[in-house]
Amino acid sequence: MRILKGKQFKKLRLQLELTQAQMASWFGVSDQTIARWEKGYPLSGSAAILAWLLYDEQINSNKNAIS
């Protein structure tokens, strides 16, 4: 499993049209933690897995929408 970089995590949040507070609610963390992750602090554990799955799903759905 790959770990998302900060820019990828922010791109995911923006593509999902979520605020940092809304994303924080999904992950069960504070909005400050979301801000840190977007700045490049590493995600770990289940948060890293969930982020990667969301990112992968979002990328694949965008590819399918284009074709």
C-alpha positions in Angstrom: 0.0 0.0 0.0 1.2 3.5 -0.9 0.9 6.4 1.5 -0.7 9.6 0.2 1.3 12.7 0.1 -0.1 15.9 1.5 -1.0 17.3 -1.9 -2.7 14.1 -2.9 -4.7 14.2 0.3 -5.8 17.8 -0.2 -6.7 17.0 -3.8 -8.9 14.2 -2.6 -10.7 16.4 -0.1 -11.3 19.0 -2.7 -12.5 16.5 -5.3 -15.0 15.2 -2.7 -16.0 18.8 -2.1 -15.5 18.5 1.7 -14.2 21.1 4.2 -11.4 20.2 6.5 -14.0 19.9 9.3 -16.1 17.5 7.2 -13.2 15.4 6.3 -12.1 15.3 9.9 -15.5 13.9 10.8 -15.0 11.1 8.3 -11.6 10.2 9.8 -12.6 10.8 13.4 -9.8 13.4 13.9 -9.7 17.2 14.4 -9.7 19.6 11.5 -6.2 20.6 12.6 -5.1 17.0 12.0 -6.5 17.3 8.4 -4.5 20.5 7.9 -1.3 18.8 9.1 -1.9 15.9 6.8 -2.4 18.3 3.9 0.9 19.9 4.8 2.7 16.6 4.6 2.6 15.1 8.1 2.3 11.3 7.6 -1.0 9.5 8.0 -0.8 6.2 9.8 -2.8 3.1 10.6 -6.4 2.9 9.5 -6.4 6.6 8.5 -3.7 5.9 5.9 -5.6 2.9 4.6 -8.9 4.8 4.4 -7.3 7.7 2.6 -5.6 5.5 0.0 -8.9 3.6 -0.7 -10.8 6.8 -1.1 -8.1 8.3 -3.3 -7.9 5.1 -5.5 -11.7 5.0 -5.8 -11.8 8.7 -6.8 -9.1 8.3 -9.4 -10.7 5.3 -10.9 -14.2 6.9 -11.0 -12.7 9.9 -12.8 -11.0 7.7 -15.4 -14.3 5.9 -16.0 -16.1 9.2 -16.4 -13.7 10.3 -19.1 -13.8 7.1 -21.2 
